[in-house]
Structures are given as C-alpha cells and as structure tokens.
Amino acid sequence: MAKIKTQPELRFAGFTEDWEEIKLSEIADIIGGGTPSTAIAEYWNGNIDWYSPTEIGEKVYANGSVKKITQLGLESSSAKILPANRTILFTSRAGIGDMAILAKEGATNQGFQSLVLKKGFHTYFIYSANEIIKKYALSKASGSTFLEISSKVLGNMDLLVPEFSEQKLIGNFFENIDNLITEHQQKHSKLKALKQAMLDKMFPKHGQVVPEIRFKGFKGDWENPTLGNIGDPFTGLSGKTKNDFGHGEGRYITYMNVFSNLISDLNMLEKIEIDSSQNQVISGDVLFTVSSETAAEVGMSSVWTGNEKNVYLNSFCFGYRPKIKLDNYFLANLLRTKALRLQMTLLAQGISRYNISKNKVMNLKISLPEFDEQVVIGEYFKNVDLLINQHSQQITKLTNLKKAFLAKMFI
C-alpha cells in the first residue's frame, strides 16, 4: 500500500512537521438548517439573515441574505443561529460544496451542512481547502430525487491539517490573493457599469438627434441613415460540407467570435481551403449573427479590423460593408447600444430558434455624427475596453496563480 503523503510540496520556511489527519467532525461542529412555515407571516421579514444555497459561491464572505426571518421563525424551525467569522457555510444539496465565510451571524435553510470551527482551526485555511472538501462530498453524496450529503457522512472525512501557526500563514496567504482578485473584480464591474452608462448618454436616445453628453467642440445634429443607405450586406460561407473545414491555407471567422466580441478576435479563426468564389472579409466589415436560441441574442455584431487575405465568414452569420468612411470602434459600440439591440430583437422571428433577415437589418436606422466626432467617441470606448480587459486579465492571472498554489500547499 502506498504511503500517505503527510507534507505539502510547498511550505513556508521553518515548518517541517507532518500534517495530521483529522476527521472533519473534530475540526468543526456540522450544523444543518431549516425553513419556517411560509404560511405564517410573523416568521418572515425579520432581522435574522437566512441563507439559501443559490446565494453561495460567488463571494468569499456572506454579508447578508436575500430573505430574513424573525426570532419566532427561527424558534419554529430547525434553523440555528451560526456565529460570525467561525462559520463556513457549506451547501449540501443541489449544488454541493459551495462555500462562504459567514461575516455576521445568521441561519440557513436545510440545504446546508455548515462548518462551525472549533478552537485551533483557522477559518481561512479551512475555507481554502474548499476543493478538497467538495470533492469528497460529491463522491459520497447520495439520494434518489437529488444528491445530498449528511452531516454524519461529511464529518467522517479525513482532512490533513498542520499546526495552527502554519494554518494561519497559509490562510492569510490565500486571503491576500482572494482580496486582490476581489479588488480587480470590483474595478472590472465598475468600469463595465460606467461604460454602459456612457453608452446610454453618448449616443442619441430614440427620437433624438444629439446625445445627452458630448465632447467639447462638437455641435450639430447627428444624421439618421439606414444601414442599407450607407452599405451593403454579403453572405458568409456557402456550399460547404464538414469535410471542407479544419484544413487549408484560408481562415474563417467563427460564430462565437462574432457573438462574443465587440471587435472580432483576430486569432479566433479556423482553417478552411482558399475559395475564390466566397466573399472575403476586409477591415471595417461588420459581422452579424443570423440565429440564436433567444430573441435577445439575435443579430449580435462584431467589427473586423484585420488585413489578412483569404479570411471568410462562417455560414451562420452575414456581413455588412460600409460604403462611407466610419470609425471602427464608434461603429462597434453603436451597434451594441441598448437602443440598437432593442431594434434588432424586434426583428427576430421564430419559436424554438430565432432568426433574422439581413434585408430587414438593412432597414434599421442608426445615428451618425461627423467622422471626427466618431473617432473621439470610438477612442474613448476603446480606452475603457482596454481598462476592462486589463482587469479581466489580472483576474484570470490571479485565479490561475491561486489554483497552482492550492495544488502545492495543500495535501
């Protein structure tokens, strides 16, 4: 039998002792929850936090629940008050293994087996062992209607744990990483909210000819041409079979590239044979998705800025080539404003799957200022997107770094 590993691969200096294997029931009291009768109004809308599993998993700390119960509601059910900072909420059904540290005392419904840590165990260290505990819980869960793990089965888990001083260092280390991730997430969210607010104010609202906010030095009404007045549509790949894809010197832009990106990702391309009979995509072309499972996702647009030859568009999209000079970043943001997206949604037709006609899209009116104003607006949103992307990259980098350290610092 292979010897059980008792030391992690990576440790803080000065620690050499083996980690001790301890039952989870010896580390924490495992407490379930309960639900007061929803038929009795006096049990609800009190000042006691009462969590459900859907509220857990996105944030490290549980700072307040959606629903609240009263003291009477608490006493009428099997819900129990759990202490702050020493409790790790642990979902035990319908999404097993999501965790959050309870920031202020509260209670839960029956979808939890929460860990109330005993003396000698560091909260953030145990919280950071989330994936280990979750993996065990999922492997031991049972049930005919839905999978669930009991407090007894969960408590029987063996967890390797160091002495408290090492727990504390490890816990603080991962808390610092999580704080950095949270900081970037908050900045990312604020920038996205700022961008949406400025999109609403820097493009004219329906029926208006000037925006609410305008850069200094620009005046005069914006024009309202239809897309068909200032450009022409073209089709994506046609007459191809599955054997034509995955090889060749040509490239085609994928559906997800168009759907997901305001400005098409120049690297998100797939191989195809060069075919002179197909429409090539050139810089400044706008690409639209033709169909989707929901009306709100039909006609998503993306602007292509590449200069490569023999680049085509997938067959589930159509292209649009402006006949006048337009700023790419202005146009890309204009076509994803709420006003334009609403117009596009109204053109969607279908039941189980929605489709859109490129001829009807050509009848859509857009708001256009002079080219110089387009450039300034486009540059503004380009810079905001750059900042959003920088925070997104930092979140990914830190998340991957955390994952790598978890693999080396836990057993």
ChimeraX attribute file (.defattr): number of C-alpha atoms within 10 A of each C-alpha:
attribute: neighborCount
match mode: 1-to-1
recipient: residues
	/A:1	3
	/A:2	4
	/A:3	5
	/A:4	8
	/A:5	11
	/A:6	16
	/A:7	20
	/A:8	16
	/A:9	12
	/A:10	12
	/A:11	15
	/A:12	10
	/A:13	7
	/A:14	7
	/A:15	12
	/A:16	10
	/A:17	10
	/A:18	14
	/A:19	18
	/A:20	14
	/A:21	14
	/A:22	15
	/A:23	16
	/A:24	23
	/A:25	20
	/A:26	15
	/A:27	21
	/A:28	20
	/A:29	17
	/A:30	23
	/A:31	21
	/A:32	23
	/A:33	22
	/A:34	21
	/A:35	21
	/A:36	21
	/A:37	13
	/A:38	10
	/A:39	8
	/A:40	9
	/A:41	12
	/A:42	15
	/A:43	21
	/A:44	21
	/A:45	13
	/A:46	16
	/A:47	12
	/A:48	22
	/A:49	22
	/A:50	26
	/A:51	26
	/A:52	19
	/A:53	22
	/A:54	12
	/A:55	15
	/A:56	21
	/A:57	17
	/A:58	11
	/A:59	13
	/A:60	19
	/A:61	17
	/A:62	24
	/A:63	15
	/A:64	17
	/A:65	16
	/A:66	9
	/A:67	14
	/A:68	18
	/A:69	22
	/A:70	19
	/A:71	13
	/A:72	13
	/A:73	24
	/A:74	23
	/A:75	12
	/A:76	14
	/A:77	15
	/A:78	16
	/A:79	21
	/A:80	18
	/A:81	15
	/A:82	22
	/A:83	16
	/A:84	16
	/A:85	18
	/A:86	22
	/A:87	26
	/A:88	30
	/A:89	30
	/A:90	29
	/A:91	30
	/A:92	27
	/A:93	23
	/A:94	12
	/A:95	17
	/A:96	21
	/A:97	26
	/A:98	22
	/A:99	28
	/A:100	23
	/A:101	23
	/A:102	23
	/A:103	17
	/A:104	17
	/A:105	19
	/A:106	24
	/A:107	29
	/A:108	29
	/A:109	20
	/A:110	19
	/A:111	23
	/A:112	29
	/A:113	28
	/A:114	26
	/A:115	27
	/A:116	22
	/A:117	22
	/A:118	15
	/A:119	10
	/A:120	11
	/A:121	19
	/A:122	23
	/A:123	21
	/A:124	23
	/A:125	23
	/A:126	22
	/A:127	22
	/A:128	21
	/A:129	18
	/A:130	18
	/A:131	15
	/A:132	15
	/A:133	21
	/A:134	19
	/A:135	12
	/A:136	17
	/A:137	23
	/A:138	18
	/A:139	9
	/A:140	15
	/A:141	17
	/A:142	14
	/A:143	9
	/A:144	6
	/A:145	6
	/A:146	10
	/A:147	15
	/A:148	22
	/A:149	24
	/A:150	17
	/A:151	19
	/A:152	12
	/A:153	14
	/A:154	22
	/A:155	20
	/A:156	13
	/A:157	18
	/A:158	17
	/A:159	20
	/A:160	19
	/A:161	23
	/A:162	23
	/A:163	15
	/A:164	14
	/A:165	13
	/A:166	19
	/A:167	19
	/A:168	16
	/A:169	16
	/A:170	22
	/A:171	19
	/A:172	17
	/A:173	16
	/A:174	18
	/A:175	17
	/A:176	11
	/A:177	15
	/A:178	19
	/A:179	12
	/A:180	16
	/A:181	20
	/A:182	15
	/A:183	14
	/A:184	20
	/A:185	17
	/A:186	13
	/A:187	15
	/A:188	19
	/A:189	15
	/A:190	13
	/A:191	17
	/A:192	16
	/A:193	12
	/A:194	13
	/A:195	17
	/A:196	13
	/A:197	11
	/A:198	16
	/A:199	21
	/A:200	17
	/A:201	15
	/A:202	16
	/A:203	25
	/A:204	20
	/A:205	17
	/A:206	10
	/A:207	7
	/A:208	13
	/A:209	17
	/A:210	20
	/A:211	17
	/A:212	13
	/A:213	13
	/A:214	14
	/A:215	10
	/A:216	7
	/A:217	6
	/A:218	11
	/A:219	12
	/A:220	9
	/A:221	15
	/A:222	17
	/A:223	14
	/A:224	16
	/A:225	14
	/A:226	15
	/A:227	21
	/A:228	20
	/A:229	15
	/A:230	15
	/A:231	14
	/A:232	16
	/A:233	20
	/A:234	17
	/A:235	19
	/A:236	21
	/A:237	19
	/A:238	13
	/A:239	7
	/A:240	10
	/A:241	7
	/A:242	6
	/A:243	8
	/A:244	12
	/A:245	15
	/A:246	13
	/A:247	13
	/A:248	12
	/A:249	12
	/A:250	19
	/A:251	24
	/A:252	23
	/A:253	25
	/A:254	19
	/A:255	20
	/A:256	13
	/A:257	21
	/A:258	26
	/A:259	20
	/A:260	13
	/A:261	15
	/A:262	22
	/A:263	21
	/A:264	24
	/A:265	19
	/A:266	13
	/A:267	9
	/A:268	14
	/A:269	19
	/A:270	17
	/A:271	17
	/A:272	20
	/A:273	15
	/A:274	18
	/A:275	14
	/A:276	8
	/A:277	8
	/A:278	16
	/A:279	17
	/A:280	22
	/A:281	26
	/A:282	18
	/A:283	13
	/A:284	22
	/A:285	22
	/A:286	26
	/A:287	33
	/A:288	26
	/A:289	25
	/A:290	21
	/A:291	21
	/A:292	20
	/A:293	13
	/A:294	16
	/A:295	21
	/A:296	15
	/A:297	18
	/A:298	25
	/A:299	31
	/A:300	24
	/A:301	30
	/A:302	28
	/A:303	26
	/A:304	24
	/A:305	18
	/A:306	16
	/A:307	12
	/A:308	13
	/A:309	12
	/A:310	19
	/A:311	24
	/A:312	26
	/A:313	26
	/A:314	24
	/A:315	18
	/A:316	16
	/A:317	24
	/A:318	21
	/A:319	25
	/A:320	24
	/A:321	19
	/A:322	16
	/A:323	12
	/A:324	10
	/A:325	10
	/A:326	18
	/A:327	18
	/A:328	22
	/A:329	22
	/A:330	21
	/A:331	24
	/A:332	24
	/A:333	21
	/A:334	23
	/A:335	21
	/A:336	18
	/A:337	16
	/A:338	14
	/A:339	17
	/A:340	18
	/A:341	18
	/A:342	13
	/A:343	14
	/A:344	22
	/A:345	19
	/A:346	12
	/A:347	18
	/A:348	23
	/A:349	16
	/A:350	13
	/A:351	10
	/A:352	8
	/A:353	13
	/A:354	20
	/A:355	21
	/A:356	22
	/A:357	14
	/A:358	22
	/A:359	12
	/A:360	13
	/A:361	19
	/A:362	17
	/A:363	13
	/A:364	17
	/A:365	16
	/A:366	19
	/A:367	22
	/A:368	21
	/A:369	21
	/A:370	15
	/A:371	14
	/A:372	12
	/A:373	19
	/A:374	19
	/A:375	17
	/A:376	15
	/A:377	23
	/A:378	19
	/A:379	16
	/A:380	16
	/A:381	18
	/A:382	17
	/A:383	11
	/A:384	15
	/A:385	16
	/A:386	12
	/A:387	16
	/A:388	20
	/A:389	13
	/A:390	14
	/A:391	21
	/A:392	18
	/A:393	13
	/A:394	15
	/A:395	20
	/A:396	13
	/A:397	13
	/A:398	17
	/A:399	15
	/A:400	12
	/A:401	12
	/A:402	17
	/A:403	11
	/A:404	11
	/A:405	14
	/A:406	20
	/A:407	13
	/A:408	13
	/A:409	15
	/A:410	22
	/A:411	17
